[in-house]
Amino acid sequence: MIPDWRPSVEHQSSSRLVNRVGVLPELLVLHAVLFFTVVALTPSTELFPNHGDVLLYFQYAERITQGQLPYRDIPLEYPPLSLLAFVLPYVAWPGGRPSFETYQWLFLIQSALLSTIVALGVAWVGHRRAASQGMMQGIALYTVMAAAAAPLLAWRFDLLPAALGLAGFAFILAGRPAVSGAATGLGFAAKVFPIVLLPVLGIYLLARGQWGSVGRLLAGFLAAAALASLPVSIAAPEEMLSFAIRQQERPIQIESIQGGVHLLTHILFGADIRLSFDFGSVNVHPAGAEQAMGFGGIATIGALVGALVLFLLRLGDEVRHEGKPSLQTLIDAAVAILLTLLVTNKVLSPQY
């Protein structure tokens, strides 16, 4: 009998997996190039109006490199780790102090690299969910979405906390809860919103019976958040929470769901509202604005708690029937909690 030298089905499947995973570096390079190119080729008439934030970042970086201390000498509405996204493009220029035009290009390169890191995280999560097929689908979908949003996304620093929050999620899947907590804590220190992932990750670990991992998750979070805040606590301890106070004072942004509701009541019922431009956005001031913002905050907290309750119910059902929670449920819960925060919050910028 002539032996059959054709590879087995298992070997063919393994080869396809290796081949698909092997193209990941090329896909990441393609993502970075596409992101950069889309923004670079956007007509200047469309591009430059979106640079208001970048000019602010440039001014922050310029003052910091001149020796002024954030929060003490420079009033800031952003958490402390956000400064990393502002200063890195400035100090990366080998010719010394960059012009604003040079800083814009350096900031764009940074955004393309951060978006590529996010793409890598999406690929990792996709691979854990559905092997090579999930990886390919995840990175392809994110590349299309990032390219479509790039003309806005590139000129904000939101990709930094997004990358850190996604890293926190990915490290849970890798069995590294302390590192996951640290990444989430750094994301919180960059732009607060990744903190809503922390209870989702903790509940998932509890459902798997990993009580010790929950402690390591929390310890990593607290250590990283404290470390990121340490320079501010030393230089200007009285200004530690100034960014949180400024955000609390921020009015209802017109793009938000809350803003839309107030505009709709004005159109339909003639409710009294006033528009303003401050905090870098167009805002809606309804009659009794303080009460409206207070109600909006309560609604956001209630919606987040409701999302977590639904997550708990679904986990309980899975544990009863399958013995452990599924990865898909964790992914769904993470997406749901982030969307709940963004949709119910009083700020909803286009880059989200």
C-alpha distance (Angstrom), angle and dihedral (degrees) to the residues before:
residue distance angle dihedral
M1 . . .
I2 3.79 . .
P3 3.81 109.1 .
D4 3.79 116.8 -118.7
W5 3.81 105.8 -119.2
R6 3.78 93.9 -178.2
P7 3.80 112.4 118.6
S8 3.78 116.2 -102.6
V9 3.80 122.3 -109.1
E10 3.81 88.7 -106.1
H11 3.80 91.4 51.2
Q12 3.81 91.8 47.9
S13 3.81 90.5 50.3
S14 3.80 90.8 48.8
S15 3.80 90.7 49.4
R16 3.79 91.7 51.0
L17 3.80 89.2 50.5
V18 3.81 92.4 51.6
N19 3.79 91.1 46.5
R20 3.79 93.2 51.1
V21 3.79 94.9 45.0
G22 3.79 88.4 46.3
V23 3.80 91.8 63.1
L24 3.81 92.2 57.3
P25 3.85 94.8 98.1
E26 3.80 90.0 51.9
L27 3.80 91.2 48.9
L28 3.80 91.2 50.6
V29 3.80 91.8 49.5
L30 3.80 89.2 48.4
H31 3.79 89.7 51.4
A32 3.81 93.0 51.5
V33 3.81 92.9 46.9
L34 3.81 93.2 46.5
F35 3.81 92.7 47.6
F36 3.80 92.1 49.3
T37 3.82 94.1 43.6
V38 3.81 95.3 49.7
V39 3.80 90.9 54.5
A40 3.81 95.1 40.6
L41 3.83 91.5 52.2
T42 3.80 95.3 45.6
P43 3.83 106.9 114.1
S44 3.77 112.1 -99.1
T45 3.81 91.0 -124.0
E46 3.81 87.6 63.4
L47 3.78 96.1 34.9
F48 3.77 106.0 51.7
P49 3.84 97.9 53.6
N50 3.81 86.3 63.5
H51 3.80 92.6 57.4
G52 3.79 98.1 81.4
D53 3.79 91.2 101.0
V54 3.80 92.8 46.3
L55 3.80 91.2 54.2
L56 3.80 88.4 53.7
Y57 3.82 90.9 49.2
F58 3.81 89.7 49.0
Q59 3.80 91.4 52.4
Y60 3.80 91.0 48.7
A61 3.81 91.8 50.1
E62 3.80 92.0 46.6
R63 3.80 93.0 52.5
I64 3.80 93.7 44.4
T65 3.81 93.0 51.2
Q66 3.80 87.8 50.4
G67 3.80 89.4 61.1
Q68 3.79 102.6 -96.4
L69 3.80 114.3 139.2
P70 3.80 120.4 -126.1
Y71 3.81 116.0 -114.9
R72 3.82 91.8 7.6
D73 3.83 99.1 57.6
I74 3.81 98.9 9.2
P75 3.84 119.5 49.8
L76 3.81 107.7 -136.6
E77 3.78 133.8 -172.2
Y78 3.81 93.0 -167.0
P79 3.83 130.8 83.8
P80 3.83 117.0 -101.9
L81 3.82 100.9 -99.9
S82 3.80 91.1 55.3
L83 3.82 85.9 76.2
L84 3.79 88.2 71.9
A85 3.80 90.1 66.6
F86 3.81 90.7 49.4
V87 3.80 99.7 45.8
L88 3.82 102.8 39.2
P89 3.84 96.2 69.6
Y90 3.80 89.5 46.9
V91 3.81 97.0 52.0
A92 3.82 92.7 38.7
W93 3.80 91.8 72.4
P94 3.84 106.3 100.7
G95 3.79 93.4 -156.1
G96 3.79 94.0 69.0
R97 3.78 121.4 -114.4
P98 3.84 107.9 23.1
S99 3.77 124.3 -143.7
F100 3.78 117.8 -117.5
E101 3.82 90.4 -104.2
T102 3.82 90.5 54.0
Y103 3.79 91.0 45.6
Q104 3.82 89.8 54.6
W105 3.80 91.6 57.1
L106 3.79 92.2 45.5
F107 3.80 90.3 49.4
L108 3.81 89.3 50.6
I109 3.81 90.7 52.5
Q110 3.80 89.5 50.1
S111 3.80 90.8 50.3
A112 3.81 91.3 50.2
L113 3.81 90.4 51.3
L114 3.81 92.8 47.3
S115 3.78 90.9 48.7
T116 3.80 88.4 51.4
I117 3.81 89.6 53.1
V118 3.81 88.3 52.0
A119 3.82 88.5 49.9
L120 3.81 89.4 52.8
G121 3.81 90.1 51.7
V122 3.81 91.1 49.1
A123 3.81 89.5 49.6
W124 3.82 90.8 50.9
V125 3.80 93.5 50.0
G126 3.82 90.8 44.5
H127 3.80 90.5 51.4
R128 3.80 92.0 51.1
R129 3.78 90.1 49.4
A130 3.80 101.1 45.4
A131 3.82 109.0 -1.5
S132 3.79 117.5 -122.7
Q133 3.80 93.7 -17.5
G134 3.80 91.0 56.8
M135 3.79 90.9 47.1
M136 3.79 93.2 52.1
Q137 3.80 93.9 44.8
G138 3.79 92.9 46.5
I139 3.78 97.3 49.7
A140 3.82 92.4 42.2
L141 3.80 93.2 51.5
Y142 3.80 93.5 45.1
T143 3.82 91.7 47.8
V144 3.81 91.4 54.3
M145 3.82 92.6 46.4
A146 3.81 94.0 45.4
A147 3.79 92.4 48.0
A148 3.81 90.8 50.8
A149 3.82 92.2 50.1
A150 3.82 96.2 36.1
P151 3.84 97.6 102.8
L152 3.82 87.5 62.1
L153 3.78 100.8 26.0
A154 3.80 94.8 53.7
W155 3.81 93.9 61.9
R156 3.82 98.1 53.9
F157 3.78 129.4 68.6
D158 3.81 93.8 -131.9
L159 3.80 91.9 107.9
L160 3.82 89.2 71.6
P161 3.84 96.7 60.7
A162 3.81 89.5 37.5
A163 3.81 91.0 55.9
L164 3.81 91.4 46.8
G165 3.80 93.3 47.5
L166 3.79 91.3 49.1
A167 3.81 89.7 48.1
G168 3.80 88.6 54.7
F169 3.80 89.6 53.4
A170 3.81 93.5 46.0
F171 3.81 94.4 49.6
I172 3.81 89.9 56.2
L173 3.80 87.6 58.6
A174 3.79 88.9 48.5
G175 3.81 91.1 54.3
R176 3.81 95.4 -111.5
P177 3.82 104.9 123.0
A178 3.82 95.8 164.6
V179 3.80 91.7 53.1
S180 3.80 89.0 44.1
G181 3.79 90.6 54.2
A182 3.81 91.3 47.3
A183 3.82 92.6 51.4
T184 3.80 91.1 47.7
G185 3.81 90.2 47.8
L186 3.80 91.0 52.5
G187 3.80 89.3 48.3
F188 3.80 88.9 52.5
A189 3.82 89.2 50.0
A190 3.81 89.1 52.7
K191 3.81 100.5 47.4
V192 3.82 112.1 -17.2
F193 3.83 98.5 -127.6
P194 3.86 97.5 94.3
I195 3.82 87.3 68.9
V196 3.82 89.7 81.5
L197 3.81 87.9 67.8
L198 3.81 91.0 61.8
P199 3.85 97.7 76.5
V200 3.81 90.2 43.9
L201 3.80 91.7 54.3
G202 3.81 92.3 42.7
I203 3.81 93.6 50.4
Y204 3.80 90.6 48.2
L205 3.81 91.2 53.5
L206 3.81 91.2 47.5
A207 3.81 90.6 51.4
R208 3.81 87.7 54.9
G209 3.81 90.6 51.0
Q210 3.82 93.0 -113.7
W211 3.80 98.7 138.6
G212 3.79 94.4 157.0
S213 3.79 90.5 52.9
V214 3.80 89.8 56.8
G215 3.80 89.6 57.4
R216 3.81 91.3 49.5
L217 3.81 90.3 48.1
L218 3.80 92.1 53.8
A219 3.81 93.3 42.5
G220 3.81 91.3 52.2
F221 3.80 91.2 48.5
L222 3.80 95.2 49.7
A223 3.81 93.8 43.9
A224 3.81 94.3 50.2
A225 3.81 94.8 43.7
A226 3.80 91.0 48.5
L227 3.81 92.6 47.1
A228 3.81 91.7 50.8
S229 3.80 90.1 50.7
L230 3.80 95.7 44.6
P231 3.84 97.4 92.9
V232 3.80 90.6 52.8
S233 3.81 92.6 46.3
I234 3.81 89.5 54.0
A235 3.82 99.5 41.1
A236 3.81 100.0 37.3
P237 3.81 112.8 4.1
E238 3.80 92.2 168.7
E239 3.82 89.5 59.4
M240 3.81 95.8 50.6
L241 3.80 94.0 113.9
S242 3.80 98.4 29.1
F243 3.82 92.5 111.0
A244 3.81 90.6 53.1
I245 3.81 91.4 49.5
R246 3.81 91.2 49.9
Q247 3.79 91.1 50.3
Q248 3.79 89.9 48.5
E249 3.80 88.9 54.3
R250 3.79 92.3 49.4
P251 3.83 112.9 113.8
I252 3.79 126.0 -126.5
Q253 3.80 109.1 -71.9
I254 3.78 115.2 -128.2
E255 3.84 93.8 -129.3
S256 3.80 92.7 57.0
I257 3.79 125.3 97.3
Q258 3.80 88.9 -115.4
G259 3.80 89.8 53.2
G260 3.80 90.2 49.4
V261 3.80 91.8 51.8
H262 3.81 91.8 52.4
L263 3.81 91.5 47.4
L264 3.80 90.4 49.5
T265 3.81 92.9 50.8
H266 3.79 88.4 49.6
I267 3.82 91.7 52.6
L268 3.81 96.4 42.6
F269 3.79 102.1 35.3
G270 3.79 105.4 15.8
A271 3.82 94.0 -113.3
D272 3.79 112.6 180.0
I273 3.81 113.3 -104.3
R274 3.79 137.0 158.7
L275 3.80 129.0 -155.3
S276 3.80 125.1 -143.6
F277 3.78 139.9 171.5
D278 3.77 114.1 -134.8
F279 3.81 137.3 117.8
G280 3.80 85.0 42.1
S281 3.80 95.0 -68.1
V282 3.80 144.3 80.7
N283 3.80 108.5 -101.4
V284 3.79 139.0 -166.6
H285 3.82 120.9 -133.6
P286 3.81 110.8 -168.2
A287 3.76 123.2 -169.4
G288 3.79 106.0 -77.1
A289 3.81 91.3 21.6
E290 3.81 94.7 176.3
Q291 3.79 92.2 53.4
A292 3.81 90.2 45.9
M293 3.82 92.1 53.0
G294 3.80 90.8 45.9
F295 3.80 90.9 52.0
G296 3.81 89.9 46.6
G297 3.80 90.6 53.6
I298 3.80 91.5 50.5
A299 3.81 89.9 48.1
T300 3.81 90.9 52.1
I301 3.80 92.9 50.3
G302 3.80 90.8 46.2
A303 3.79 92.0 50.1
L304 3.82 91.8 49.5
V305 3.81 91.7 49.7
G306 3.80 89.4 48.1
A307 3.81 91.3 52.5
L308 3.81 90.7 50.1
V309 3.82 91.1 49.5
L310 3.80 90.5 53.1
F311 3.80 88.6 48.9
L312 3.81 90.5 52.2
L313 3.81 91.9 49.4
R314 3.78 92.3 50.7
L315 3.80 91.7 46.6
G316 3.79 91.2 50.0
D317 3.78 91.0 52.1
E318 3.81 91.9 49.6
V319 3.80 93.9 47.4
R320 3.81 90.9 50.7
H321 3.80 94.6 49.2
E322 3.81 103.9 29.2
G323 3.79 104.4 21.8
K324 3.82 95.9 -121.3
P325 3.81 140.4 38.4
S326 3.78 118.8 -94.2
L327 3.79 127.3 -121.7
Q328 3.80 89.7 -124.8
T329 3.81 90.3 60.4
L330 3.81 90.5 51.9
I331 3.80 90.7 50.2
D332 3.80 92.0 47.8
A333 3.81 91.7 48.8
A334 3.81 93.5 49.4
V335 3.80 91.8 50.5
A336 3.80 91.9 44.5
I337 3.81 95.1 50.5
L338 3.81 92.7 48.5
L339 3.80 92.6 47.3
T340 3.81 90.3 47.4
L341 3.80 90.9 54.3
L342 3.80 94.9 45.5
V343 3.80 96.0 44.6
T344 3.81 96.6 46.1
N345 3.81 96.9 39.2
K346 3.81 121.6 101.9
V347 3.82 90.0 -124.2
L348 3.80 121.3 61.5
S349 3.79 110.9 163.4
P350 3.82 119.0 -169.2
Q351 3.82 94.1 -114.1
Y352 3.82 91.2 66.8
